[in-house]
Amino acid sequence: MADIVVVGAGTMGRGIAQVFAQAGDKVYLVEVDPRQLSLGLETISENLEKSVQKGRITPEQKQSVLSNIVALPDIRQVPSADLLIEAIYENVEAKLELFSLADELFPSDTIFASNTSSISITRLAASTSREDRFIGMHFFNPVPVMKLVEVVRGLKTSDETCQKIIDEARRLGKEPVVVRDFPGFVSNRVLMPMINEAIFALYEGVASRDDIDKVMKLGMNHPMGPLELADFIGLDVCLYILDVLYEGFRDPKYRPCPLLRQMVAAGKLGRKTGSGFYDYL
Ligand SMILES: NC(=O)c1ccc[n+]([C@@H]2O[C@H](COP(=O)([O-])OP(=O)(O)OC[C@H]3O[C@@H](n4cnc5c(N)ncnc54)[C@H](O)[C@@H]3O)[C@@H](O)[C@H]2O)c1
C-alpha cells in the first residue's frame, strides 16, 4: 500500500483516484472546486455501486475502497506522498505553477506524474528539482474501464522511475506502453490526424457525416466513427491537441481543418455542449 496524491477531481482525476483506491492505496484527492470534489466522490461511489449490483464486489469492499479516499481542497494539507499524479486542466501555466509548488511541499523521493494528453513532460519536469523522478502517466477515459496507460519518458526521466511506473500501472491491472516525449506521444499523434482527416473529408464534401463514420465503423471495425469520437472527446480538445502537433513539428500535415476551428469558435464543442457534428438534445 502506498500514499498516492491525485490532483484534480474532474473526468480523469476521479477515475485515477478510484483505480488506486481499489488497488488498496491511500488516495489523497485534491480539488480546488468544492462542487467538482463532491461530484467526483459521487461518481466514484456510483461506479462502485454498479460493481456491487453486478456482483463483482461486495458492499463491504465498496465501503473499504471509499474509505481509502481522503478528499482535500488544498494540496498543502496532504501529509505524505509516494506518488503524485496531476490531472488538472490542460493548461501549461496552471500545471507549471502546481508542480513548482508541489516540488517545495514533497520530499525529493516522491515521484511526480502528469496525466497530460499533449504537454511536454520534459517541459513540466523542468519546473521541478526532480527531473529524473518526473514522468507522464497518461490514462484513458473512462479510467476504470480502459486498459492502456501511456508511460511518457521525459528527456531526464530515470530508468528506475520508468520501471516503477510500469510496475504501478500493472498493479492497477493496466497495460503500460512506454513512449518518448514527443508532441502527442503515440496515442494522439495517430488519433488526431485521423479525426482531422475525417473533418477535412466532410469539409470538402467527399461524403456525409454519417457515411464517413460508417466507413470507419464497418470497414475498419472502429467502435465509433471519427466524427462521433471527436464529439465525445470535445472539439476544443481536438483543436488544442492538433495545434500542439502543428506547433511542435512545424509540419503542415497537422494543420487543423478550418471547419474544426469554425465549430469551436461557434461553441459547438460536441457532447458537452449538446451539439457538435451530431446533436445531443
Ligand atoms: N478527458 C479525457 O478524455 C482525457 C484523457 C486523457 C488525459 N486527459 C488529461 O487529463 C487532464 C485532466 O483532464 P480532465 O478531462 O479530467 O479535466 P477536467 O476539466 O474534467 O478536470 C480538471 C479538474 O482540475 C481541477 N483543478 C484545476 N486546477 C487545480 C489545482 N491547482 N488544484 C487542484 N485541482 C485543480 C478543476 O477544478 C477540475 O475539476 C488534462 O491534462 C487532460 O489533457 C484527459
The ligand as a Tripos MOL2 file, in Angstrom:
@<TRIPOS>MOLECULE
LIG
   44    48     1     0     0
SMALL
NO_CHARGES

@<TRIPOS>ATOM
      1 N1        -10.8210   13.8920  -20.6200 N.am      1 LIG1
      2 C1        -10.0990   12.9900  -21.2490 C.2       1 LIG1
      3 O1        -10.6140   12.1670  -22.0310 O.2       1 LIG1
      4 C2         -8.6080   12.9090  -21.0120 C.ar      1 LIG1
      5 C3         -7.9360   11.7300  -21.3800 C.ar      1 LIG1
      6 C4         -6.5770   11.6140  -21.0870 C.ar      1 LIG1
      7 C5         -5.9040   12.6660  -20.4770 C.ar      1 LIG1
      8 N2         -6.5850   13.8190  -20.1610 N.ar      1 LIG1
      9 C6         -5.8290   14.8740  -19.4810 C.3       1 LIG1
     10 O2         -6.1420   14.8190  -18.0960 O.3       1 LIG1
     11 C7         -6.0910   16.1210  -17.5060 C.3       1 LIG1
     12 C8         -7.4210   16.4210  -16.8500 C.3       1 LIG1
     13 O3         -8.4390   16.3640  -17.8120 O.3       1 LIG1
     14 P1         -9.9820   16.2550  -17.3930 P.3       1 LIG1
     15 O4        -10.7240   15.9420  -18.6530 O.co2     1 LIG1
     16 O5        -10.1240   15.3750  -16.2000 O.co2     1 LIG1
     17 O6        -10.2590   17.7830  -16.9740 O.3       1 LIG1
     18 P2        -11.4820   18.3680  -16.1050 P.3       1 LIG1
     19 O7        -11.6570   19.7710  -16.5700 O.co2     1 LIG1
     20 O8        -12.6480   17.4250  -16.1420 O.co2     1 LIG1
     21 O9        -10.9030   18.3630  -14.6060 O.3       1 LIG1
     22 C9         -9.8360   19.1700  -14.1800 C.3       1 LIG1
     23 C10       -10.0670   19.4590  -12.7040 C.3       1 LIG1
     24 O10        -8.8880   20.0250  -12.1470 O.3       1 LIG1
     25 C11        -9.2970   20.9650  -11.1560 C.3       1 LIG1
     26 N3         -8.1710   21.8650  -10.8840 N.ar      1 LIG1
     27 C12        -7.6780   22.8600  -11.6650 C.ar      1 LIG1
     28 N4         -6.5960   23.4140  -11.0930 N.ar      1 LIG1
     29 C13        -6.3840   22.7520   -9.9170 C.ar      1 LIG1
     30 C14        -5.3990   22.8450   -8.8870 C.ar      1 LIG1
     31 N5         -4.4010   23.7160   -8.9570 N.pl3     1 LIG1
     32 N6         -5.5010   22.0030   -7.8380 N.ar      1 LIG1
     33 C15        -6.5000   21.0980   -7.7650 C.ar      1 LIG1
     34 N7         -7.4590   20.9620   -8.7070 N.ar      1 LIG1
     35 C16        -7.3960   21.7670   -9.7810 C.ar      1 LIG1
     36 C17       -10.5040   21.6450  -11.7810 C.3       1 LIG1
     37 O11       -11.3090   22.3040  -10.8170 O.3       1 LIG1
     38 C18       -11.2080   20.4520  -12.4380 C.3       1 LIG1
     39 O12       -12.1420   19.8460  -11.5670 O.3       1 LIG1
     40 C19        -5.7090   17.0740  -18.6480 C.3       1 LIG1
     41 O13        -4.3300   17.2700  -18.6360 O.3       1 LIG1
     42 C20        -6.1420   16.2940  -19.8970 C.3       1 LIG1
     43 O14        -5.3940   16.6530  -21.0410 O.3       1 LIG1
     44 C21        -7.9230   13.9460  -20.3920 C.ar      1 LIG1
@<TRIPOS>BOND
     1     1     2 1
     2     2     3 2
     3     2     4 1
     4     4     5 ar
     5     4    44 ar
     6     5     6 ar
     7     6     7 ar
     8     7     8 ar
     9     8     9 1
    10     8    44 ar
    11     9    10 1
    12     9    42 1
    13    10    11 1
    14    11    12 1
    15    11    40 1
    16    12    13 1
    17    13    14 1
    18    14    15 2
    19    14    16 1
    20    14    17 1
    21    17    18 1
    22    18    19 2
    23    18    20 1
    24    18    21 1
    25    21    22 1
    26    22    23 1
    27    23    24 1
    28    23    38 1
    29    24    25 1
    30    25    26 1
    31    25    36 1
    32    26    27 ar
    33    26    35 ar
    34    27    28 ar
    35    28    29 ar
    36    29    30 ar
    37    29    35 ar
    38    30    31 1
    39    30    32 ar
    40    32    33 ar
    41    33    34 ar
    42    34    35 ar
    43    36    37 1
    44    36    38 1
    45    38    39 1
    46    40    41 1
    47    40    42 1
    48    42    43 1
@<TRIPOS>SUBSTRUCTURE
     1 LIG1         1 GROUP 0 **** ****
